[in-house]
């Protein structure tokens, strides 16, 4: 699996919308570097959460720590390539009075460039 793009909205310390474009890297090996507290671990959390719905650091709980402070919606979109195909994993959460509502979707890029939902993945 090779990440292509990671888009975050209100995930952890990344308030608002942010994008990391991995396609500009000219190597299979890269480092995520920065000062303490700059969000390096949160980027890795977002990547694994998009794929698996949990992270080693945050666990399975859909708790308040995953939302940017004061926000009620968040989403992570990860575009990646694997096995010669391109995929897009999307996860989102919405805070409601009745609790937190999750949504997830996995899509595969068709030959004509459209994103098609992978049928086996229509449930969380």
C-alpha positions as CSV (number, residue, x, y, z in Angstrom):
1,X,0.0,0.0,0.0
2,X,1.3,3.4,-1.0
3,X,-0.5,6.6,0.3
4,X,-1.2,9.1,-2.5
5,X,-3.2,11.8,-0.6
6,X,-4.5,12.3,2.9
7,X,-7.3,14.9,3.5
8,X,-8.3,15.8,7.0
9,X,-11.1,17.9,8.3
10,X,-11.3,18.7,12.0
11,X,-9.3,15.6,13.0
12,X,-7.4,16.0,16.2
13,X,-5.1,19.0,16.1
14,X,-5.9,19.6,12.5
15,X,-8.8,22.0,12.7
16,X,-10.4,23.0,9.3
17,X,-9.3,21.3,6.1
18,X,-5.8,20.1,5.4
19,X,-4.2,17.9,2.7
20,X,-0.9,16.0,2.5
21,X,0.1,15.1,-1.1
22,X,2.4,12.1,-1.0
23,X,2.6,12.0,-4.9
24,X,5.3,14.7,-4.8
25,X,7.7,12.4,-3.1
26,X,10.3,10.9,-5.4
27,X,11.2,8.0,-3.1
28,X,9.6,5.0,-1.5
29,X,11.1,6.0,1.8
30,X,10.2,9.3,3.5
31,X,10.1,10.8,7.0
32,X,7.4,12.9,8.7
33,X,9.4,15.4,10.7
34,X,8.6,18.4,12.8
35,X,8.7,19.9,16.3
36,X,7.1,18.2,19.3
37,X,3.3,18.7,19.1
38,X,3.2,19.6,15.4
39,X,0.8,16.8,14.5
40,X,3.1,14.0,13.2
41,X,1.5,11.3,15.2
42,X,-2.0,12.7,14.4
43,X,-1.2,12.2,10.6
44,X,-0.4,8.6,11.3
45,X,-3.5,8.2,13.4
46,X,-5.6,9.7,10.6
47,X,-4.1,7.3,8.0
48,X,-4.7,4.2,10.1
49,X,-8.2,5.4,11.2
50,X,-9.2,5.9,7.6
51,X,-8.2,2.3,6.8
52,X,-9.2,0.4,10.0
53,X,-11.6,2.6,12.0
54,X,-9.2,2.6,15.0
55,X,-5.7,3.6,15.8
56,X,-3.2,2.0,18.2
57,X,-2.8,5.3,20.1
58,X,-6.5,6.1,20.3
59,X,-8.1,2.7,20.3
60,X,-11.5,1.7,19.1
61,X,-13.4,4.3,21.2
62,X,-15.1,7.1,19.2
63,X,-14.3,9.6,21.9
64,X,-13.9,13.4,22.1
65,X,-10.1,13.2,21.6
66,X,-10.5,12.5,17.9
67,X,-12.5,15.7,17.2
68,X,-10.8,19.1,16.9
69,X,-11.9,21.2,19.9
70,X,-15.4,22.7,19.4
71,X,-16.1,20.8,16.2
72,X,-19.1,18.5,15.7
73,X,-18.0,16.9,12.4
74,X,-14.8,15.3,11.2
75,X,-13.6,13.4,8.2
76,X,-10.5,11.7,6.8
77,X,-10.0,10.7,3.2
78,X,-7.1,8.5,2.2
79,X,-6.3,7.9,-1.4
80,X,-3.8,5.0,-1.9
81,X,-2.6,2.5,-4.4
82,X,-2.3,-1.2,-3.8
83,X,-2.0,-4.2,-6.1
84,X,-2.0,-2.0,-9.2
85,X,-5.3,-0.3,-8.3
86,X,-6.2,3.0,-6.8
87,X,-8.5,3.2,-3.8
88,X,-10.1,5.9,-1.6
89,X,-11.1,5.2,2.0
90,X,-13.3,7.8,3.6
91,X,-14.4,7.9,7.3
92,X,-16.4,10.5,9.1
93,X,-18.0,11.1,12.4
94,X,-20.8,13.5,13.3
95,X,-21.6,14.4,16.9
96,X,-25.3,14.4,17.6
97,X,-27.4,14.9,20.8
98,X,-28.0,11.1,20.7
99,X,-24.2,10.3,20.4
100,X,-21.6,10.0,17.7
101,X,-22.6,8.7,14.2
102,X,-19.9,7.1,12.1
103,X,-19.8,6.6,8.4
104,X,-17.3,4.7,6.2
105,X,-16.8,4.0,2.5
106,X,-14.1,2.3,0.4
107,X,-14.0,3.1,-3.4
108,X,-11.9,1.9,-6.2
109,X,-10.9,4.1,-9.2
110,X,-12.4,2.7,-12.5
111,X,-10.5,2.9,-15.8
112,X,-12.5,5.9,-16.8
113,X,-11.4,7.8,-13.6
114,X,-14.7,7.5,-11.7
115,X,-14.7,6.3,-8.1
116,X,-16.9,3.2,-7.6
117,X,-17.9,1.9,-4.2
118,X,-16.4,-1.5,-3.4
119,X,-19.6,-3.5,-2.8
120,X,-18.3,-5.7,0.1
121,X,-17.4,-2.5,2.1
122,X,-20.8,-0.8,2.4
123,X,-21.1,-1.5,6.1
124,X,-18.8,-0.2,8.8
